Amino acid sequence: MHILFVADPLSTFKIYKDTTFAMMREAQKRGHQVLACEPQDIVWQSGQKVTARVQRVRLTGDATDWFEVQGVDEHVALHTADAIVMRKDPPFDSEYFYATHLLEQAEREGAKVFNKPRALRDHPEKLAILEFERFISPTLVTRSAQAVRDFHALHRDIILKPLDGMGGMGIFRVKDDGLNLGAIIETLNREGAQTVMVQKFIPAIEQGDKRVLVIGGQVVPFCLARIPQGGEVRGNLAAGGKGVAQAISARDREIAEALGPVLAERGLLLVGLDVIGDCLTEVNVTSPTCFQEIFDQTGFDVAAMFIDALEAAAA
């Protein structure tokens, strides 16, 4: 197979933890040709197919110079690849949105894209939980500053976060005393111009913000609990959280088995569910991670499970 990874520049990868790197390594191990491009390399012109400037990549096995470009093809029609894996990291901004439309056009021309571009657009990572209300903590989505104040008055200990944040960016906790609530609302809400998500604080964050992976509708048996450090409320690894791999709980499995087949049917081959305690907090679809951390600590080869699913889906 020729597998095209649409991703950030390869030179920016931190390969000791990068999930896309783990996917590429497993693909090459099986004899597949690894191809790579960035979203800005994708082009459509009337009368032509969607094309991209594509690098043919070989992973060297070296920790520093980990890849070599064996050639660059300037105008590769995307539908000629056996599978396209969309792995551009968030933020889900306008350029990401436009890239999904170009990839969807490539689908109409015969390309097989994972995760499916329309499904990426239909499942914003924070708002996707609203469909699965029975699994979430009390939650408010609003532009109204007063609604946020009323929610705090009801629940007394809350988390506020922007809808477009990643890696724990812009997350605030306001306790019973309401300290700085006004300033935080002003920062996130921007006088009603920006929608905010507010949730009741879940004390179980002390045991970690768990990343539960679902591949092809099947649940990975281990998750990565990202545990806040040094007085932080955020468990995100990008915010200094400590990643501890562990077997998924009965509740984790219940949530993942309820969502997995539904999301897979919509074209989401890989999903990362964030679970704190017994509550679903996010549905990550753009570029779910934690493959290598789980493998390094448990020996369970998540990348192999993913490539198995990719091969089956692209067949």
C-alpha positions as CSV (number, residue, x, y, z in Angstrom):
1,M,0.0,0.0,0.0
2,H,0.9,3.6,-0.5
3,I,-0.1,5.5,2.6
4,L,-0.1,9.3,2.6
5,F,0.1,11.0,5.9
6,V,-1.2,14.6,5.9
7,A,0.7,16.1,8.9
8,D,2.8,18.8,10.3
9,P,6.4,19.1,9.0
10,L,8.3,15.9,9.7
11,S,11.2,18.0,11.1
12,T,9.0,19.0,14.0
13,F,8.1,15.5,15.2
14,K,9.3,14.4,18.6
15,I,9.6,10.8,17.7
16,Y,10.0,9.4,21.2
17,K,6.3,10.2,21.7
18,D,4.7,11.1,18.4
19,T,1.8,8.9,17.4
20,T,2.0,9.7,13.7
21,F,5.6,8.5,13.8
22,A,4.5,5.3,15.4
23,M,1.9,4.8,12.6
24,M,4.6,5.4,10.0
25,R,7.0,3.0,11.6
26,E,4.5,0.2,11.7
27,A,3.4,0.9,8.1
28,Q,7.0,0.7,6.9
29,K,7.6,-2.4,8.9
30,R,4.8,-4.1,7.0
31,G,6.3,-3.1,3.6
32,H,4.0,-0.2,2.9
33,Q,5.3,3.0,1.2
34,V,5.2,5.9,3.5
35,L,4.2,9.2,1.8
36,A,3.9,12.6,3.5
37,C,2.6,16.1,2.8
38,E,1.4,19.1,4.6
39,P,-2.1,20.6,4.2
40,Q,-0.7,23.6,2.3
41,D,0.7,21.2,-0.3
42,I,-2.8,20.1,-1.4
43,V,-4.2,21.8,-4.5
44,W,-7.3,21.7,-6.6
45,Q,-7.8,23.3,-10.0
46,S,-10.9,23.1,-12.2
47,G,-10.7,20.3,-14.7
48,Q,-8.2,18.4,-12.6
49,K,-8.1,16.1,-9.7
50,V,-7.0,17.1,-6.1
51,T,-3.2,16.8,-6.1
52,A,-0.4,17.4,-3.6
53,R,3.3,17.8,-3.5
54,V,4.2,14.5,-1.9
55,Q,7.4,13.3,-0.3
56,R,8.4,9.6,-0.5
57,V,9.8,8.9,3.0
58,R,12.0,6.2,4.5
59,L,12.3,5.9,8.2
60,T,16.0,5.3,9.0
61,G,15.8,3.9,12.6
62,D,18.1,6.7,13.8
63,A,16.9,8.7,16.7
64,T,18.1,12.1,15.3
65,D,18.0,11.9,11.5
66,W,15.0,9.7,11.7
67,F,13.7,10.0,8.1
68,E,15.1,10.5,4.7
69,V,13.2,11.9,1.7
70,Q,13.7,9.5,-1.2
71,G,12.0,11.7,-3.7
72,V,9.4,14.4,-4.2
73,D,6.5,14.2,-6.6
74,E,5.0,17.5,-7.4
75,H,1.5,16.7,-8.6
76,V,0.3,13.4,-7.1
77,A,-3.4,12.9,-7.5
78,L,-4.6,12.0,-4.0
79,H,-7.0,9.3,-5.1
80,T,-4.0,7.3,-6.3
81,A,-2.9,6.7,-2.8
82,D,-4.3,3.5,-1.2
83,A,-5.1,5.4,2.0
84,I,-4.8,9.0,3.3
85,V,-4.4,9.5,7.0
86,M,-5.3,13.0,8.1
87,R,-2.9,13.7,11.1
88,K,-2.6,17.5,11.1
89,D,-2.5,18.6,14.7
90,P,-5.0,21.1,16.0
91,P,-6.0,23.9,16.2
92,F,-9.1,23.3,14.1
93,D,-8.8,26.7,12.4
94,S,-10.0,28.0,9.1
95,E,-7.1,26.4,7.2
96,Y,-7.8,23.0,8.8
97,F,-11.5,23.4,7.8
98,Y,-10.5,24.2,4.2
99,A,-8.2,21.2,4.1
100,T,-11.1,18.9,5.0
101,H,-13.0,20.3,2.1
102,L,-10.1,19.6,-0.3
103,L,-9.8,16.1,1.1
104,E,-13.6,15.5,0.7
105,Q,-13.3,16.5,-2.9
106,A,-10.5,13.9,-3.2
107,E,-12.9,11.4,-1.7
108,R,-15.4,12.1,-4.4
109,E,-12.6,11.3,-6.9
110,G,-12.0,8.0,-5.2
111,A,-9.6,8.7,-2.3
112,K,-10.0,6.9,1.0
113,V,-9.4,9.3,3.8
114,F,-9.1,8.5,7.6
115,N,-10.5,10.1,9.6
116,K,-13.3,11.0,7.1
117,P,-13.2,14.8,6.4
118,R,-16.9,15.3,6.9
119,A,-16.8,13.5,10.2
120,L,-13.9,15.7,11.3
121,R,-16.0,18.7,10.7
122,D,-19.1,17.2,12.3
123,H,-17.4,16.3,15.6
124,P,-15.7,19.4,17.1
125,E,-13.8,17.9,20.0
126,K,-15.4,19.6,22.9
127,L,-19.0,19.9,21.5
128,A,-19.2,16.3,20.3
129,I,-19.9,15.2,23.9
130,L,-23.3,16.9,23.8
131,E,-24.7,14.0,21.8
132,F,-23.7,11.6,24.6
133,E,-25.2,13.6,27.5
134,R,-25.8,10.5,29.7
135,F,-22.0,10.1,30.1
136,I,-21.0,13.7,30.8
137,S,-20.9,15.9,33.9
138,P,-23.2,19.0,34.2
139,T,-22.2,21.2,31.3
140,L,-23.1,24.6,29.9
141,V,-22.2,26.0,26.5
142,T,-23.0,29.7,26.1
143,R,-22.0,33.2,25.2
144,S,-23.8,34.7,28.1
145,A,-21.7,35.9,31.0
146,Q,-24.8,35.8,33.3
147,A,-25.4,32.2,32.4
148,V,-21.9,31.3,33.4
149,R,-22.4,33.1,36.7
150,D,-25.7,31.3,37.3
151,F,-24.0,27.9,36.6
152,H,-21.3,28.7,39.1
153,A,-23.9,29.7,41.7
154,L,-25.5,26.3,41.2
155,H,-22.4,24.1,41.1
156,R,-19.9,26.2,43.1
157,D,-16.8,24.6,41.7
158,I,-16.4,24.8,37.9
159,I,-14.1,24.5,34.9
160,L,-14.2,27.0,32.1
161,K,-12.6,26.5,28.7
162,P,-12.6,27.8,25.2
163,L,-14.1,25.6,22.5
164,D,-11.0,25.9,20.3
165,G,-8.3,25.2,22.9
166,M,-5.9,22.2,22.8
167,G,-3.3,20.8,25.2
168,G,-5.0,22.3,28.2
169,M,-4.8,25.9,26.8
170,G,-7.2,28.4,28.3
171,I,-8.6,26.1,31.0
172,F,-9.6,27.8,34.3
173,R,-11.0,26.4,37.6
174,V,-13.2,28.6,39.8
175,K,-13.9,27.4,43.2
176,D,-16.8,28.2,45.7
177,D,-15.4,31.6,46.5
178,G,-15.8,32.7,42.8
179,L,-12.4,34.3,42.9
180,N,-11.5,35.9,39.5
181,L,-14.7,34.6,37.9
182,G,-15.4,38.0,36.3
183,A,-11.9,38.3,34.8
184,I,-12.0,34.8,33.5
185,I,-15.3,35.3,31.8
186,E,-14.0,38.5,30.2
187,T,-10.9,36.6,29.0
188,L,-12.8,33.7,27.5
189,N,-16.1,35.2,26.5
190,R,-14.8,38.5,25.0
191,E,-18.0,40.4,25.8
192,G,-20.2,37.8,24.3
193,A,-18.2,37.4,21.1
194,Q,-16.9,33.9,22.0
195,T,-18.7,30.8,23.1
196,V,-17.5,29.1,26.3
197,M,-17.9,25.6,27.7
198,V,-18.4,25.4,31.5
199,Q,-18.5,22.1,33.4
200,K,-18.9,21.1,37.0
201,F,-15.4,20.3,38.4
202,I,-14.7,16.6,38.7
203,P,-12.5,15.8,41.7
204,A,-11.4,12.6,40.2
205,I,-9.0,14.6,38.0
206,E,-6.5,13.9,40.8
207,Q,-6.4,10.3,39.4
208,G,-5.9,11.6,35.9
209,D,-7.6,12.7,32.7
210,K,-7.7,9.4,30.9
211,R,-7.2,9.0,27.2
212,V,-9.2,6.0,26.0
213,L,-8.5,5.0,22.4
214,V,-11.1,3.5,20.0
215,I,-9.8,2.1,16.7
216,G,-12.3,0.9,14.1
217,G,-15.0,0.8,16.7
218,Q,-12.9,-1.4,19.0
219,V,-11.6,-0.4,22.4
220,V,-7.9,-0.4,23.1
221,P,-7.6,-2.3,26.4
222,F,-5.2,0.3,28.0
223,C,-5.6,4.0,28.5
224,L,-3.2,6.8,29.4
225,A,-4.1,8.6,32.6
226,R,-2.6,12.1,32.4
227,I,-2.2,13.2,36.0
228,P,-1.9,16.8,37.0
229,Q,1.4,17.8,38.6
230,G,2.5,20.7,40.9
231,G,-0.8,22.1,41.9
232,E,-2.1,22.2,38.3
233,V,-5.7,21.4,37.5
234,R,-4.9,20.3,34.0
235,G,-3.7,16.8,33.3
236,N,-2.7,17.4,29.7
237,L,0.8,16.2,28.9
238,A,1.4,19.6,27.1
239,A,0.6,21.3,30.4
240,G,3.1,19.1,32.4
241,G,0.8,16.2,33.3
242,K,2.4,12.8,34.0
243,G,1.2,10.0,31.7
244,V,0.5,6.7,33.5
245,A,-0.7,3.8,31.3
246,Q,-3.3,1.5,32.9
247,A,-6.0,-1.0,32.1
248,I,-9.3,0.7,31.3
249,S,-12.0,0.5,33.9
250,A,-15.4,-1.0,33.5
251,R,-16.8,2.5,33.1
252,D,-14.2,3.5,30.6
253,R,-15.2,0.4,28.6
254,E,-18.9,1.2,28.9
255,I,-18.4,4.6,27.5
256,A,-16.1,3.5,24.7
257,E,-18.3,0.6,23.6
258,A,-21.3,2.9,23.5
259,L,-19.6,5.5,21.4
260,G,-17.1,3.4,19.4
261,P,-19.4,1.7,16.8
262,V,-21.5,4.9,16.3
263,L,-18.4,7.0,15.6
264,A,-16.8,4.3,13.4
265,E,-19.9,4.1,11.3
266,R,-19.5,7.8,10.6
267,G,-16.0,7.4,9.3
268,L,-13.9,8.0,12.4
269,L,-11.3,5.2,12.3
270,L,-9.4,6.6,15.3
271,V,-11.0,8.4,18.2
272,G,-9.5,9.5,21.6
273,L,-12.1,9.7,24.3
274,D,-11.1,11.8,27.4
275,V,-12.6,10.5,30.6
276,I,-12.3,12.0,34.1
277,G,-13.6,9.7,36.8
278,D,-16.9,8.4,35.3
279,C,-17.5,11.3,33.0
280,L,-16.7,11.8,29.3
281,T,-15.2,15.2,28.7
282,E,-14.0,15.3,25.1
283,V,-14.1,13.3,21.9
284,N,-10.8,13.8,20.1
285,V,-10.9,13.1,16.4
286,T,-8.3,15.4,14.7
287,S,-5.0,13.8,15.8
288,P,-5.5,11.5,18.8
289,T,-2.2,10.6,20.5
290,C,-0.8,8.4,23.3
291,F,0.1,5.3,21.2
292,Q,3.8,5.3,22.2
293,E,3.2,6.0,25.9
294,I,0.8,3.1,26.1
295,F,3.2,0.8,24.3
296,D,6.2,1.8,26.3
297,Q,4.5,1.1,29.6
298,T,2.3,-1.9,28.8
299,G,3.7,-3.5,25.7
300,F,0.4,-3.3,23.9
301,D,1.1,-2.3,20.3
302,V,-1.5,0.4,19.5
303,A,0.1,1.3,16.2
304,A,-0.2,-2.3,15.0
305,M,-3.9,-2.3,16.0
306,F,-4.3,0.9,14.0
307,I,-2.5,-0.3,10.9
308,D,-4.6,-3.5,11.0
309,A,-7.7,-1.4,11.0
310,L,-6.4,0.9,8.3
311,E,-5.5,-2.0,6.0
312,A,-9.0,-3.5,6.5
313,A,-10.7,-0.1,5.9
314,A,-8.7,0.7,2.8
315,A,-9.1,-2.8,1.2
